[in-house]
Each structure stands twice: as C-alpha cells, then as structure tokens.
Amino acid sequence: MIKVRKSVDRGHANYGWLDTFHSFSFNTYYDPNHMGFRSLRVINEDHIEPAQGFPTHGHRDMEIVTYVIRGELSHKDSMGNGTAILPDEVQRMTAGNGVLHSEYSSPTERTHLLQIWILPESKDLEPGYEQTSFPRDEKRGKLKLVASRAGTDGSVTIHQDVSLYASVLAKGESVSFEPEAERHVWIQLISGSLDVNGTGLETGDGAAISEEKSLTITSGSNETEFLLFDLN
C-alpha cells in the first residue's frame, strides 16, 4: 500500500524570512490525520533568506536530523558545538534531557534544507551531536545509508530503529528496496520525479508505504534526489 502525501497538501507558512512546508503537524499547523508516520514525527522543508534564522531555543526528547540541500546552516548549541552544515552533510542532534541551540542561514545566499524529527526509543537520553559529509557521488545510482541505529557504514547514529538512505538518480535509473516483514517506508522527494511501484511522485511529495514486499524506484527526471526512511 502506497499513500502519497502531495506537496501542495502540506502545511505551509511564509514569514518573509522563512518559507516552510510541513509534511506533518507542526507549530501552528495542525492536521489530526497527519501527526507523523511511525516514529517519524516531523519533516519540514525550509527555505531561509540570507542571514536569517532561529535564535537560541530549546528541545528535548527528540532525534533531530538536518539535511542541507543548498546554502549552509550555522549551528551553535549548549553542548559547545559551533559549526556550519553544508550541502550533502547530515547533522544529528540528540535533544535528550534538554539542549539549547540556534540556527542561521548562509550570510550571502538562500538556504534550503530538510529538518527531520524522529521520536527516540527512550526519554531523558544524554544530549549528543554528530555531523558527517556524504558526497553526492556516493549517492548516485544507489541508496546510501546516512543515518542508522547502529551508525553502520559511517552513518550518523539515531537512537531509534530507523535507517535513513539518500539517493540521486539519473533519468530512467532505478534502485530497489526490500523492507523486512512488518516494517514501513517513507519516501521524501527532494527534487525531480519518481515512479514507485507504478505510483508517481513529484518534487516535494512524500509517500507512506506499508505491506509492500519490494520497491522499484525509478527516476523520471534528469536528476532526482530523495530520502528513504526504513521504519519499524
């Protein structure tokens, strides 16, 4: 079963400095039919104007993954981390029993990113931070593991039974994925178009997938980029 979450149906807010789209309920956007999918709680697609961002604020009991598409995001937190997150880098922050941080876009160009929240497998974890680069060539024509419970193959570690893959496909190129029994998949399309077992996806669309023994994922555009979440 494949249920498409169309880009145009997402929650949307434009604050001038921030143009943001919510796949699931977030902040002032509330839809009881879209509160998350399995342990995946938030997928926000943010477009942030230059030298703008989020002043210091707090989080707790959440695994926060940031995937920068264009521009950069400057991050500072109460754990002492201060760095810029660049395209093709993945940041994981475990909010755990409480963390403060701030985020600001590139000083010279618009920043485009996905911020993802995943419910952790337990509360009150020790806060943690990790940031790793996954060059684009490593994602071409394959599903590249970028985050996982065990930190497998150099992926960042998520404190939940989730594996996150990133992929970049040329037109007509395909990858396949076989979920284990009783597991579920979410696909988030960043750019381009996809055919997933005969179901079409366009830029910004998501797809909740359950009870499919195998997936054939084919690009319909010259370059298609997407994320695939393997969820318990």
BELKAMO-V417861 format. One record per pair of residues at least 4 apart in sequence whose C-alpha atoms are under 8 Angstrom apart, sorted by the first residue. I is the first residue (numbers start at 0). J is the second residue. D is the distance in Angstrom with one decimal. If there is no record, write none. Layout:
[[I;J;D] [I;J;D]]
This chain:
[[0;208;5.7] [0;209;5.3] [0;210;5.9] [0;211;6.3] [1;198;7.6] [1;206;6.4] [1;207;5.8] [1;208;4.6] [1;209;6.7] [2;206;5.5] [2;207;5.2] [2;208;6.4] [3;200;7.6] [3;204;7.0] [3;205;5.8] [3;206;4.4] [3;207;6.4] [4;8;7.0] [4;9;7.5] [4;22;7.5] [4;204;5.7] [4;205;4.8] [4;206;5.7] [4;207;7.6] [5;9;6.9] [5;203;7.2] [5;204;4.7] [5;205;6.5] [6;22;7.9] [6;201;7.8] [6;202;7.2] [6;203;4.7] [6;204;4.5] [6;205;7.3] [9;20;6.1] [9;21;5.4] [9;22;5.1] [9;23;7.4] [10;20;5.5] [10;21;4.7] [10;22;6.6] [10;23;7.4] [10;24;7.4] [10;28;6.0] [11;18;7.7] [11;19;5.8] [11;20;4.5] [11;21;6.2] [11;28;7.7] [12;17;8.0] [12;18;6.1] [12;19;5.5] [12;20;6.7] [13;17;5.8] [13;18;4.3] [13;19;6.3] [14;18;6.3] [16;47;5.9] [16;48;5.1] [16;51;6.4] [16;52;7.8] [17;45;6.8] [17;46;5.8] [17;47;4.7] [17;48;6.4] [17;52;7.9] [18;45;6.0] [18;46;5.1] [18;47;6.5] [19;43;6.7] [19;44;5.6] [19;45;4.5] [19;46;6.2] [20;43;5.6] [20;44;5.1] [20;45;6.6] [21;25;6.6] [21;28;7.8] [21;41;7.4] [21;42;6.1] [21;43;4.7] [21;44;6.6] [22;33;7.5] [22;41;6.9] [22;42;5.5] [22;43;6.4] [22;205;7.7] [23;29;7.9] [23;30;7.5] [23;33;5.0] [23;34;5.3] [23;35;5.5] [23;40;7.0] [23;41;5.7] [23;42;6.6] [24;28;5.4] [24;29;4.6] [24;30;5.6] [24;31;7.6] [24;33;6.0] [24;34;5.3] [24;35;7.4] [24;41;7.5] [25;29;6.4] [25;41;7.2] [29;34;8.0] [30;34;6.8] [34;40;6.7] [35;39;5.6] [35;40;4.3] [35;41;6.4] [36;40;6.5] [36;185;7.8] [36;207;7.4] [37;183;8.0] [37;230;6.8] [37;231;7.1] [38;117;5.7] [38;118;5.2] [38;119;7.7] [38;159;8.0] [38;230;7.2] [38;231;7.8] [39;115;7.8] [39;116;6.4] [39;117;4.7] [39;118;6.5] [40;115;7.6] [40;116;5.5] [40;117;5.5] [40;118;6.5] [41;114;7.5] [41;115;5.3] [41;116;4.7] [41;117;7.0] [42;113;6.6] [42;114;5.8] [42;115;4.6] [42;116;6.7] [43;113;5.6] [43;114;5.2] [43;115;6.5] [44;111;7.4] [44;112;5.9] [44;113;4.6] [44;114;6.6] [45;110;7.8] [45;111;5.7] [45;112;5.4] [45;113;6.2] [45;114;7.6] [46;109;6.8] [46;110;5.7] [46;111;4.6] [46;112;6.8] [47;51;6.5] [47;52;6.9] [47;104;6.2] [47;109;5.6] [47;110;5.1] [47;111;6.5] [48;104;7.0] [48;108;7.0] [48;109;4.7] [48;110;6.6] [49;104;5.7] [49;105;5.4] [49;106;5.0] [49;107;5.4] [49;108;5.0] [49;109;5.0] [49;110;7.0] [50;103;6.3] [50;104;5.3] [50;105;5.7] [50;106;4.2] [50;107;6.9] [51;103;5.5] [51;104;5.5] [51;105;7.9] [51;106;7.8] [52;101;7.8] [52;102;5.6] [52;103;4.1] [52;104;5.9] [53;101;5.6] [53;102;5.1] [53;103;6.1] [54;100;7.7] [54;101;4.9] [54;102;6.7] [54;103;7.9] [55;99;6.2] [55;100;5.0] [55;101;4.3] [55;102;7.7] [56;99;5.4] [56;100;5.7] [56;101;6.5] [57;97;6.9] [57;98;5.6] [57;99;4.3] [57;100;6.5] [58;94;5.6] [58;97;5.8] [58;98;5.6] [58;99;6.5] [59;94;4.5] [59;95;5.1] [59;96;5.5] [59;97;4.4] [59;98;6.4] [59;123;7.8] [60;93;7.6] [60;94;5.5] [60;95;4.4] [60;96;6.2] [60;97;7.3] [60;118;7.2] [60;119;6.6] [60;121;7.9] [60;122;5.5] [60;123;6.3] [60;124;7.3] [61;93;6.2] [61;94;5.4] [61;95;6.3] [61;116;6.4] [61;117;6.0] [61;118;5.3] [61;119;5.7] [62;91;6.9] [62;92;6.0] [62;93;4.8] [62;94;6.3] [62;95;7.8] [62;116;5.6] [62;117;5.0] [62;118;6.2] [62;119;6.0] [62;157;6.7] [62;158;7.0] [63;90;7.9] [63;91;5.6] [63;92;5.1] [63;93;6.4] [63;94;7.4] [63;114;7.1] [63;115;5.7] [63;116;4.6] [63;117;6.4] [64;89;6.9] [64;90;5.5] [64;91;4.6] [64;92;6.5] [64;114;5.9] [64;115;5.0] [64;116;6.3] [64;117;7.9] [65;89;5.8] [65;90;5.1] [65;91;6.7] [65;112;7.1] [65;113;5.9] [65;114;4.6] [65;115;6.2] [66;86;7.4] [66;87;7.0] [66;88;6.3] [66;89;5.1] [66;90;6.8] [66;112;5.6] [66;113;5.2] [66;114;6.4] [67;71;6.7] [67;72;7.5] [67;84;6.9] [67;85;6.0] [67;86;4.7] [67;87;6.3] [67;88;6.5] [67;89;7.2] [67;110;7.8] [67;111;6.3] [67;112;4.3] [67;113;6.4] [68;85;7.9] [68;86;5.0] [68;87;6.7] [68;110;7.6] [68;111;5.4] [68;112;5.1] [68;113;7.6] [69;85;7.6] [69;86;5.5] [69;109;7.6] [69;110;5.4] [69;111;5.0] [69;112;6.9] [70;85;6.8] [70;86;6.8] [70;104;7.2] [70;105;5.7] [70;108;6.1] [70;109;6.0] [70;110;4.3] [70;111;6.4] [71;83;6.3] [71;84;5.5] [71;85;4.8] [71;86;6.8] [71;104;5.8] [71;105;5.0] [71;110;5.9] [72;83;5.4] [72;84;5.0] [72;85;6.8] [72;102;6.3] [72;103;5.5] [72;104;4.7] [72;105;6.1] [72;110;7.2] [73;81;7.4] [73;82;5.7] [73;83;4.2] [73;84;6.2] [73;101;8.0] [73;102;5.5] [73;103;5.1] [73;104;6.3] [73;105;7.3] [74;80;7.4] [74;81;5.5] [74;82;5.4] [74;83;6.0] [74;84;7.3] [74;100;7.0] [74;101;5.8] [74;102;4.8] [74;103;6.8] [75;79;7.1] [75;80;5.5] [75;81;4.3] [75;82;6.7] [75;100;5.4] [75;101;5.4] [75;102;6.8] [76;80;5.5] [76;81;6.7] [76;98;7.1] [76;99;5.5] [76;100;3.9] [76;101;6.4] [77;98;6.1] [77;99;5.2] [77;100;6.3] [78;98;7.4] [78;126;7.7] [78;127;7.7] [80;128;7.8] [84;88;6.2] [84;89;7.6] [84;90;7.3] [84;130;7.8] [87;132;5.9] [87;133;5.5] [87;134;5.9] [87;135;6.5] [88;130;6.9] [88;131;5.5] [88;132;4.2] [88;133;5.8] [88;134;7.8] [89;130;5.6] [89;131;5.5] [89;132;6.3] [89;133;7.5] [89;145;7.3] [89;155;7.6] [90;128;7.5] [90;129;5.7] [90;130;4.3] [90;131;6.6] [90;155;7.7] [91;128;5.8] [91;129;5.1] [91;130;6.3] [91;155;6.6] [91;156;7.4] [91;157;7.3] [92;126;7.4] [92;127;5.7] [92;128;4.5] [92;129;6.5] [93;124;7.6] [93;125;7.5] [93;126;5.0] [93;127;4.8] [93;128;6.3] [93;157;8.0] [93;158;7.9] [94;98;5.4] [94;124;7.7] [94;125;7.8] [94;126;5.1] [94;127;7.0] [95;122;6.4] [95;123;4.9] [95;124;4.2] [95;125;5.4] [95;126;4.9] [95;127;7.8] [96;122;7.2] [96;123;4.2] [96;124;5.7] [96;125;6.3] [96;126;6.6] [97;123;7.9] [97;126;6.8] [98;126;6.6] [104;108;7.9] [104;109;7.1] [104;110;5.7] [105;109;6.6] [105;110;6.3] [117;159;7.7] [118;159;7.3] [119;157;7.9] [119;158;5.4] [119;159;5.2] [120;158;6.1] [120;159;5.0] [120;160;7.6] [121;158;8.0] [129;155;6.4] [129;156;7.8] [130;155;7.1] [131;154;7.5] [131;155;6.9] [133;137;6.5] [133;138;7.6] [133;145;7.3] [134;138;7.2] [135;139;6.5] [135;167;7.5] [137;141;7.9] [137;143;6.8] [138;142;6.4] [138;143;5.3] [138;165;6.3] [138;166;4.8] [138;167;5.5] [139;166;6.1] [139;167;4.6] [139;168;5.8] [139;169;7.9] [140;166;6.9] [140;167;6.1] [140;168;5.2] [140;169;7.3] [140;172;6.9] [140;173;7.2] [140;174;7.0] [141;166;5.8] [141;167;7.3] [141;168;7.6] [141;174;6.1] [142;164;5.5] [142;165;5.7] [142;166;5.0] [142;174;7.2] [143;164;5.1] [143;165;5.2] [143;166;6.1] [144;151;7.8] [144;152;7.3] [144;154;6.1] [144;162;7.1] [144;163;5.9] [144;164;4.4] [144;165;6.6] [145;153;7.5] [145;154;4.4] [145;155;6.2] [145;162;7.9] [145;163;5.8] [145;164;5.5] [145;165;6.7] [146;150;6.5] [146;151;7.8] [146;154;4.6] [146;155;4.5] [146;156;5.8] [146;157;6.4] [146;161;7.8] [146;162;5.8] [146;163;5.0] [146;164;7.1] [147;151;6.4] [147;154;6.2] [147;155;6.3] [147;156;5.3] [147;157;5.4] [147;159;7.9] [147;160;7.4] [147;161;5.7] [147;162;4.4] [147;163;6.3] [148;156;5.4] [148;157;4.8] [148;158;5.7] [148;159;5.7] [148;160;5.5] [148;161;6.1] [148;162;6.8] [149;156;6.0] [149;157;7.5] [150;154;4.8] [150;155;5.2] [150;156;4.4] [150;157;7.4] [151;155;7.9] [157;161;7.2] [160;230;6.6] [160;231;6.2] [161;228;6.8] [161;229;5.7] [161;230;5.0] [161;231;6.8] [162;228;5.9] [162;229;5.1] [162;230;6.9] [163;226;7.0] [163;227;5.8] [163;228;4.6] [163;229;6.3] [164;226;5.6] [164;227;5.1] [164;228;6.4] [165;224;7.5] [165;225;6.0] [165;226;4.6] [165;227;6.4] [166;223;8.0] [166;224;5.7] [166;225;5.6] [166;226;6.5] [167;222;6.6] [167;223;5.5] [167;224;4.5] [167;225;6.7] [168;172;5.7] [168;173;7.1] [168;217;7.9] [168;218;6.0] [168;221;7.8] [168;222;5.6] [168;223;5.1] [168;224;6.6] [169;218;6.4] [169;220;6.8] [169;221;5.2] [169;222;4.7] [169;223;6.5] [170;217;7.9] [170;218;5.1] [170;219;5.2] [170;220;4.7] [170;221;4.5] [170;222;6.2] [170;223;7.6] [171;217;6.0] [171;218;5.2] [171;219;5.9] [171;220;7.6] [172;217;5.6] [172;218;5.6] [173;215;6.7] [173;216;5.3] [173;217;4.2] [173;218;6.4] [174;215;6.1] [174;216;5.3] [174;217;6.7] [175;213;7.2] [175;214;5.4] [175;215;4.6] [175;216;6.0] [176;213;5.8] [176;214;5.1] [176;215;6.7] [177;212;6.0] [177;213;4.3] [177;214;6.1] [178;182;6.0] [178;183;6.9] [178;184;7.5] [178;211;7.4] [178;212;6.3] [178;213;6.5] [178;229;7.3] [179;212;7.7] [180;212;7.8] [181;210;7.4] [181;231;7.2] [182;209;7.2] [182;210;7.9] [182;229;7.1] [182;230;5.8] [182;231;4.9] [183;207;7.7] [183;208;5.8] [183;209;4.9] [183;210;7.4] [183;229;6.0] [183;230;5.1] [183;231;6.2] [184;206;8.0] [184;207;6.1] [184;208;4.9] [184;209;6.5] [184;227;6.8] [184;228;5.4] [184;229;4.8] [184;230;5.9] [185;205;6.9] [185;206;5.5] [185;207;4.8] [185;208;6.0] [185;227;5.8] [185;228;5.1] [185;229;6.9] [185;230;7.8] [186;205;5.4] [186;206;5.2] [186;207;6.9] [186;225;7.0] [186;226;5.7] [186;227;4.6] [186;228;6.3] [187;203;7.0] [187;204;6.2] [187;205;4.5] [187;206;6.7] [187;225;5.6] [187;226;5.2] [187;227;6.5] [188;192;7.5] [188;193;7.9] [188;200;7.3] [188;201;6.9] [188;202;5.5] [188;203;5.3] [188;204;5.6] [188;205;6.1] [188;223;7.9] [188;224;6.4] [188;225;4.4] [188;226;6.5] [189;202;5.8] [189;203;5.7] [189;204;8.0] [189;223;7.5] [189;224;5.4] [189;225;5.1] [189;226;7.5] [190;201;7.5] [190;202;4.7] [190;203;6.9] [190;222;7.7] [190;223;5.4] [190;224;5.3] [190;225;7.0] [191;201;6.3] [191;202;5.4] [191;218;7.5] [191;219;7.1] [191;220;5.2] [191;221;7.5] [191;222;6.2] [191;223;4.3] [191;224;6.7] [192;199;7.4] [192;200;5.6] [192;201;4.6] [192;202;6.1] [192;218;5.9] [192;219;5.1] [192;220;5.6] [192;223;6.2] [193;199;5.7] [193;200;5.0] [193;201;6.6] [193;216;6.6] [193;217;5.5] [193;218;4.6] [193;219;5.5] [193;220;7.7] [193;223;7.5] [194;198;5.4] [194;199;4.6] [194;200;6.3] [194;215;7.9] [194;216;5.7] [194;217;5.1] [194;218;6.5] [194;219;7.1] [195;199;6.4] [195;200;7.6] [195;214;6.6] [195;215;5.8] [195;216;4.7] [195;217;6.6] [196;214;6.0] [196;215;5.5] [196;216;6.8] [200;204;5.9] [200;205;7.4] [200;206;8.0] [218;222;7.5] [218;223;6.1] [219;223;7.7]]
